[in-house]
Structures are given as structure tokens and as C-alpha cells.
């Protein structure tokens, strides 16, 4: 069964309109970009911490094993930071989405993160 040309045009129209709206608010993208960069920074730090913990563990040197306690505590704290950052990101995304829906219902544009 082939798609009707008119339905393809409607889909393309909606896709183009949605794309323009999303691209139209650089402040929203800047906020999301900043959040993702913060998350990536913490994840990069966690990768380094895990490598250090593994090296300390493999060395079997008692002092290095003691150092692992602090490293693992930092790792645990960083995981909490990532959860918090993703929670904020989700909340921001939801806010933008709901503002856009409200704006469309009222015939306005927008969708900024307050």
C-alpha cells in the first residue's frame, strides 16, 4: 500500500514547521547544550576516577586501597550530580514543551526556559 502524496506533504509541512520552531529559540538550545556539557564533564571525571580506583586496586598497596575510599565517595557524589542534572534537564524540556503547546493553543510563539 503506497502513501498518498497529500499525506506526505502534510507530514513534511508539520516536520518543517516543528523544525523551524525548535531552531527558532537559541536560548533554549543554549540551555540544553550547557546542561549536556555539565553532564559530560562529570561523566568524564567519573571515568578518570574509575580508572584510578582500578589502578589502586590492582596495585594491592594498602595506602592506595585507603585512597580508593575517598575516590569512590567522590564517584558516588558525582553520580548524584548526574542524576540531578538529568532531572533538571528533563524538567526544563517539559517546561519548554508545555509552553510551546500553550503558545500554540493561544496562537503565539515562544517556548523559553524561565
C-alpha positions as CSV (number, residue, x, y, z in Angstrom):
1,X,0.0,0.0,0.0
2,X,1.5,3.3,-1.1
3,X,1.4,6.6,0.9
4,X,-0.8,9.3,-0.6
5,X,1.1,12.3,-1.9
6,X,-1.1,14.7,0.1
7,X,-0.4,12.9,3.4
8,X,3.4,13.1,2.7
9,X,3.1,16.8,2.1
10,X,1.2,17.2,5.4
11,X,3.9,15.3,7.2
12,X,6.6,17.3,5.6
13,X,4.8,20.5,6.4
14,X,4.5,19.5,10.1
15,X,8.1,18.4,10.2
16,X,9.3,21.7,8.6
17,X,7.1,23.8,11.0
18,X,8.3,21.9,14.1
19,X,11.9,22.2,12.9
20,X,11.6,26.0,12.4
21,X,10.1,26.3,15.9
22,X,12.9,24.3,17.6
23,X,15.6,26.1,15.6
24,X,13.9,29.4,16.4
25,X,14.9,29.7,20.0
26,X,18.7,29.7,20.5
27,X,18.3,30.4,24.3
28,X,16.6,27.0,24.7
29,X,19.3,25.2,22.8
30,X,22.0,27.1,24.7
31,X,20.4,25.9,28.0
32,X,20.2,22.3,26.9
33,X,23.8,22.5,25.5
34,X,25.1,23.8,28.8
35,X,23.3,21.1,30.7
36,X,24.6,18.3,28.5
37,X,28.2,19.7,28.7
38,X,27.9,19.7,32.5
39,X,26.8,16.1,32.5
40,X,29.6,15.1,30.1
41,X,32.1,16.9,32.3
42,X,31.0,14.9,35.4
43,X,31.0,11.6,33.4
44,X,34.5,12.3,32.1
45,X,35.6,12.9,35.7
46,X,33.9,9.6,36.7
47,X,35.8,7.8,34.0
48,X,39.1,9.1,35.4
49,X,38.1,8.2,39.0
50,X,37.2,4.6,37.9
51,X,40.5,4.2,36.2
52,X,42.3,5.4,39.3
53,X,40.3,3.1,41.5
54,X,41.1,0.2,39.3
55,X,44.8,1.0,39.2
56,X,44.9,1.4,43.0
57,X,43.1,-1.9,43.5
58,X,45.4,-3.8,41.1
59,X,48.5,-2.4,42.9
60,X,47.3,-4.0,46.2
61,X,49.3,-1.4,48.1
62,X,47.4,-0.7,51.4
63,X,47.8,3.1,51.1
64,X,46.3,3.0,47.6
65,X,43.4,0.9,48.9
66,X,42.7,3.6,51.5
67,X,42.8,6.3,48.8
68,X,40.1,4.4,47.0
69,X,37.6,5.1,49.8
70,X,37.7,8.9,49.0
71,X,37.7,8.2,45.3
72,X,34.6,6.0,45.5
73,X,32.9,8.6,47.7
74,X,33.6,11.3,45.1
75,X,32.3,8.9,42.4
76,X,29.1,8.4,44.4
77,X,28.6,12.1,44.8
78,X,29.2,12.6,41.1
79,X,26.5,10.1,40.2
80,X,24.1,12.1,42.4
81,X,25.1,15.2,40.4
82,X,24.4,13.5,37.1
83,X,21.0,12.4,38.4
84,X,20.3,15.9,39.5
85,X,21.5,17.4,36.2
86,X,19.3,15.0,34.1
87,X,16.4,15.7,36.4
88,X,16.8,19.5,35.7
89,X,17.2,18.8,32.0
90,X,14.0,16.8,32.0
91,X,12.2,19.5,33.9
92,X,13.4,22.2,31.5
93,X,12.4,20.1,28.5
94,X,9.0,19.5,29.9
95,X,8.6,23.3,30.6
96,X,9.6,24.2,27.1
97,X,7.2,21.5,25.7
98,X,4.3,22.7,27.7
99,X,5.0,26.4,27.0
100,X,5.1,25.6,23.3
101,X,1.8,23.7,23.5
102,X,0.2,26.5,25.4
103,X,1.5,29.1,22.9
104,X,0.2,27.1,20.0
105,X,-3.3,26.9,21.7
106,X,-3.2,30.6,22.2
107,X,-1.8,31.3,18.7
108,X,1.6,32.7,19.9
109,X,5.2,31.6,19.5
110,X,7.8,31.1,22.2
111,X,9.0,28.4,24.5
112,X,11.7,30.0,26.5
113,X,13.1,28.4,29.7
114,X,12.4,30.7,32.6
